[in-house]
Amino acid sequence: MNAHAFTDAERAAVYRAIGERRDMRHFTAGEVAPALLARLLGAAHQAPSVGLMQPWRFIRISQAALRERIQALVEQERLRTAEALGERADDFMKLKVEGIADCAEVLVAALMDRREAHIFGRRTLPEMDLASLACAIQNLWLAARAEGLGMGWVSLFDPQALGELLGMPPGAKPVAVLCLGPVARFYEAPMLVLEDWARERPLSEMLYENHWGAQP
């Protein structure tokens, strides 16, 4: 066995967290203890980032009125999305797309301002700042699942409107509204699969060898 590998039980726990992570929309209110929230954010902060730029910023929404205004922005975009979907609009409107009013904690994950100063790893791929933030969100997601908490990533909002609402400086950009908290149960499969909105595709369709489209 590789001397650096975790034990069997530890590896099983890692893969279990990955396999049972779900984009949650149904919460049971409750609370997240301050020490636990700090631990989860610490996990997010340990994410890899290109050039060690650590572009993530997290805003904890503790004001009920502000939470309501964020939810209103999401609802506005939900209606616009439904209109853009055309014939699938009615099916889309039946989906629960967020749990902002019900979850214990709302966090907004954002990209920092003045990112153009970070060139290492971004000269030809400037979007690596977004990839770094996504890694931080995934760390938070997996840690939350290991702690028995649900988390949902909401992306239905106008970034400029949300940025203005939260007083973000020019150049900063909100990327995700994160709903976090206790849940009655975790979905057995992704909610969009259970709702017959989409289907999961197997890894075999997404794995090539040497050249694009060439199957291993």
DOLOKE-48516 format. One record per residue (C-alpha): x, y, z. Coordinates in steps of 0.02 Angstrom, whole numbers, plus 32768, in hexadecimal, padded with zeros to 4 digits. Layout:
BEGIN
@X X, Y Y, Z Z .
...
This chain:
BEGIN
@X 8000, Y 8000, Z 8000 .
@X 8037, Y 80B3, Z 7FE0 .
@X 8084, Y 80F1, Z 8082 .
@X 802C, Y 8199, Z 806C .
@X 7F7E, Y 814F, Z 8058 .
@X 7EF7, Y 8163, Z 80DC .
@X 7EB3, Y 80CB, Z 8135 .
@X 7E26, Y 8068, Z 80E6 .
@X 7DA5, Y 80BB, Z 8157 .
@X 7DE8, Y 8169, Z 8135 .
@X 7DE7, Y 814F, Z 8079 .
@X 7D37, Y 8109, Z 8081 .
@X 7CFD, Y 81A6, Z 80DE .
@X 7D49, Y 8218, Z 8059 .
@X 7CF5, Y 81BA, Z 7FCB .
@X 7C52, Y 81B3, Z 802B .
@X 7C50, Y 8270, Z 8042 .
@X 7C6F, Y 8286, Z 7F88 .
@X 7BEB, Y 8207, Z 7F56 .
@X 7B64, Y 8246, Z 7FCD .
@X 7B7D, Y 8300, Z 7FB3 .
@X 7ADD, Y 834E, Z 7F71 .
@X 7AA7, Y 83F9, Z 7F37 .
@X 7A24, Y 8411, Z 7FBE .
@X 7987, Y 847A, Z 7FB1 .
@X 7923, Y 843D, Z 8047 .
@X 795B, Y 8471, Z 80F6 .
@X 7915, Y 8464, Z 81A6 .
@X 794B, Y 850E, Z 81E9 .
@X 79B0, Y 84F1, Z 8288 .
@X 7A5D, Y 853A, Z 829B .
@X 7B14, Y 851B, Z 8278 .
@X 7B7E, Y 8530, Z 8313 .
@X 7C02, Y 85B9, Z 8302 .
@X 7C91, Y 853F, Z 831D .
@X 7C4C, Y 84CB, Z 8296 .
@X 7C34, Y 855A, Z 821B .
@X 7CE7, Y 8591, Z 823C .
@X 7D23, Y 84E0, Z 821C .
@X 7CC4, Y 84D6, Z 8177 .
@X 7D07, Y 857D, Z 813C .
@X 7DB4, Y 8545, Z 8170 .
@X 7DA0, Y 84AF, Z 80FD .
@X 7D6D, Y 8523, Z 8070 .
@X 7E04, Y 8590, Z 8090 .
@X 7E78, Y 84FA, Z 807D .
@X 7E45, Y 84E6, Z 7FC7 .
@X 7ECA, Y 84EC, Z 7F3F .
@X 7ED9, Y 858F, Z 7EDF .
@X 7F3E, Y 85BA, Z 7E46 .
@X 7FD8, Y 861F, Z 7E75 .
@X 7F9A, Y 8616, Z 7F2A .
@X 7F2F, Y 86AD, Z 7F04 .
@X 7EA0, Y 8672, Z 7F75 .
@X 7E1D, Y 86D5, Z 7F14 .
@X 7D8A, Y 869E, Z 7F80 .
@X 7D28, Y 8710, Z 7FF1 .
@X 7C94, Y 86D4, Z 805B .
@X 7C0C, Y 8748, Z 809B .
@X 7BA0, Y 8703, Z 8126 .
@X 7AEF, Y 8747, Z 811A .
@X 7AB1, Y 875E, Z 81CC .
@X 7A2B, Y 87E2, Z 81AF .
@X 797E, Y 879B, Z 818C .
@X 794D, Y 882F, Z 811E .
@X 79E9, Y 881B, Z 80B4 .
@X 79C6, Y 8761, Z 80A1 .
@X 7918, Y 878E, Z 8061 .
@X 795F, Y 8807, Z 7FE2 .
@X 79D8, Y 8784, Z 7FA3 .
@X 7948, Y 8709, Z 7F92 .
@X 78E7, Y 878D, Z 7F2F .
@X 7979, Y 879D, Z 7EB5 .
@X 797A, Y 86E0, Z 7EA0 .
@X 78BF, Y 86E0, Z 7E7F .
@X 78D3, Y 8766, Z 7DF9 .
@X 7955, Y 86FD, Z 7DA0 .
@X 78EB, Y 865F, Z 7DB5 .
@X 7860, Y 86B3, Z 7D53 .
@X 78D8, Y 86F0, Z 7CCC .
@X 7923, Y 8642, Z 7CBE .
@X 7877, Y 85F5, Z 7CAB .
@X 7851, Y 866E, Z 7C1F .
@X 78F4, Y 8643, Z 7BC7 .
@X 78D0, Y 8588, Z 7BD4 .
@X 7837, Y 8595, Z 7B65 .
@X 77D7, Y 84F2, Z 7B60 .
@X 782C, Y 84B3, Z 7BFE .
@X 77F8, Y 854C, Z 7C62 .
@X 7768, Y 84F9, Z 7CBD .
@X 77D2, Y 8464, Z 7CF1 .
@X 785C, Y 84D8, Z 7D2B .
@X 77E5, Y 853F, Z 7D96 .
@X 77B4, Y 84A0, Z 7DF3 .
@X 7867, Y 8486, Z 7E2D .
@X 78A1, Y 84C4, Z 7ED6 .
@X 793D, Y 8526, Z 7EA8 .
@X 7973, Y 856B, Z 7F50 .
@X 795E, Y 855B, Z 800C .
@X 798E, Y 860B, Z 803F .
@X 78FA, Y 8626, Z 80B4 .
@X 790A, Y 857C, Z 8109 .
@X 79C3, Y 855B, Z 8121 .
@X 7A26, Y 8582, Z 81BE .
@X 7AAE, Y 85E8, Z 8167 .
@X 7ABE, Y 8648, Z 80C5 .
@X 7B6B, Y 866C, Z 8081 .
@X 7B97, Y 86CA, Z 7FE2 .
@X 7C36, Y 868B, Z 7F91 .
@X 7C8B, Y 870D, Z 7F26 .
@X 7D28, Y 8732, Z 7EC3 .
@X 7D93, Y 87BD, Z 7F0B .
@X 7DB8, Y 8860, Z 7EB2 .
@X 7E5F, Y 888D, Z 7E61 .
@X 7E79, Y 87DB, Z 7E21 .
@X 7ED3, Y 881B, Z 7D87 .
@X 7F6E, Y 8834, Z 7DF2 .
@X 7F80, Y 8777, Z 7E00 .
@X 7FD3, Y 8739, Z 7D61 .
@X 8022, Y 8695, Z 7D9C .
@X 7FB8, Y 860C, Z 7D4E .
@X 7F3B, Y 8687, Z 7D04 .
@X 7F95, Y 86D8, Z 7C73 .
@X 7F41, Y 8667, Z 7BF4 .
@X 7EB8, Y 8623, Z 7C65 .
@X 7E75, Y 86B6, Z 7CC9 .
@X 7DDD, Y 864F, Z 7CFA .
@X 7E4B, Y 85EA, Z 7D70 .
@X 7E16, Y 8663, Z 7DF9 .
@X 7D65, Y 8620, Z 7DE4 .
@X 7DA8, Y 856E, Z 7DE5 .
@X 7E00, Y 8592, Z 7E89 .
@X 7D60, Y 85D5, Z 7ED8 .
@X 7D03, Y 853C, Z 7E9C .
@X 7D82, Y 84CF, Z 7EF5 .
@X 7D64, Y 852F, Z 7F96 .
@X 7CA8, Y 8518, Z 7F84 .
@X 7CBF, Y 845E, Z 7F65 .
@X 7D2B, Y 844F, Z 8001 .
@X 7CA2, Y 84A3, Z 8065 .
@X 7C1F, Y 8431, Z 8017 .
@X 7C7B, Y 8390, Z 803F .
@X 7CA5, Y 83C7, Z 80EF .
@X 7BEF, Y 83F5, Z 810B .
@X 7BB7, Y 8349, Z 80CF .
@X 7C33, Y 82F5, Z 8144 .
@X 7BEB, Y 835D, Z 81D3 .
@X 7B3A, Y 8329, Z 81A5 .
@X 7B06, Y 83D3, Z 8161 .
@X 7AB7, Y 83F7, Z 80B9 .
@X 7AF3, Y 847C, Z 8042 .
@X 7AA9, Y 84C3, Z 7FA3 .
@X 7AFD, Y 852E, Z 7F1E .
@X 7A88, Y 85B1, Z 7ED6 .
@X 7AC0, Y 8608, Z 7E37 .
@X 7A1C, Y 8657, Z 7E01 .
@X 7A40, Y 8711, Z 7E1A .
@X 7A81, Y 87AA, Z 7DC1 .
@X 7B37, Y 87BA, Z 7DFB .
@X 7B39, Y 8876, Z 7DE8 .
@X 7A99, Y 888D, Z 7E4D .
@X 7AD5, Y 8819, Z 7ED8 .
@X 7B7F, Y 886C, Z 7EDA .
@X 7B2F, Y 8917, Z 7EEF .
@X 7ABC, Y 88D6, Z 7F78 .
@X 7B51, Y 8895, Z 7FDA .
@X 7BBF, Y 892E, Z 7FBD .
@X 7C43, Y 88D2, Z 7F59 .
@X 7CCF, Y 893C, Z 7F0F .
@X 7CE7, Y 894A, Z 7E52 .
@X 7D36, Y 88AB, Z 7E0E .
@X 7CF1, Y 8839, Z 7E96 .
@X 7C6E, Y 87BE, Z 7E5D .
@X 7BEF, Y 8750, Z 7EBA .
@X 7BF0, Y 869F, Z 7E77 .
@X 7B82, Y 863A, Z 7EEC .
@X 7AFD, Y 864D, Z 7F70 .
@X 7B1C, Y 85BB, Z 7FE5 .
@X 7A90, Y 8575, Z 8050 .
@X 7AD3, Y 8512, Z 80E4 .
@X 7A82, Y 84B7, Z 8175 .
@X 7A2C, Y 841D, Z 81BB .
@X 79BE, Y 83B4, Z 8149 .
@X 793D, Y 832D, Z 816A .
@X 7995, Y 82BA, Z 80F0 .
@X 7A0B, Y 82BF, Z 805D .
@X 79C9, Y 829C, Z 7FAF .
@X 79EB, Y 81EA, Z 7F74 .
@X 7A20, Y 8231, Z 7ECC .
@X 7A37, Y 82E2, Z 7E86 .
@X 7992, Y 833E, Z 7E98 .
@X 798A, Y 8367, Z 7DDE .
@X 7994, Y 82AC, Z 7DB9 .
@X 790B, Y 8286, Z 7E37 .
@X 789F, Y 830F, Z 7DEA .
@X 78BF, Y 82C8, Z 7D3C .
@X 790B, Y 836D, Z 7D03 .
@X 79B2, Y 8323, Z 7CCB .
@X 7A10, Y 8280, Z 7CCD .
@X 7ABF, Y 8256, Z 7D05 .
@X 7B37, Y 821E, Z 7C7F .
@X 7BBC, Y 8199, Z 7CA0 .
@X 7C74, Y 81C1, Z 7CAE .
@X 7C95, Y 8154, Z 7C15 .
@X 7C44, Y 81D8, Z 7BA7 .
@X 7CB9, Y 825E, Z 7BEA .
@X 7D5F, Y 8204, Z 7BEB .
@X 7DD0, Y 820D, Z 7B51 .
@X 7E7F, Y 81D2, Z 7B31 .
@X 7F08, Y 8237, Z 7ADA .
@X 7E90, Y 8296, Z 7A69 .
@X 7DE3, Y 82E3, Z 7A79 .
@X 7D5B, Y 8261, Z 7A5E .
@X 7DD2, Y 81CD, Z 7A5D .
@X 7D92, Y 8149, Z 7AD4 .
@X 7E10, Y 80F0, Z 7B46 .
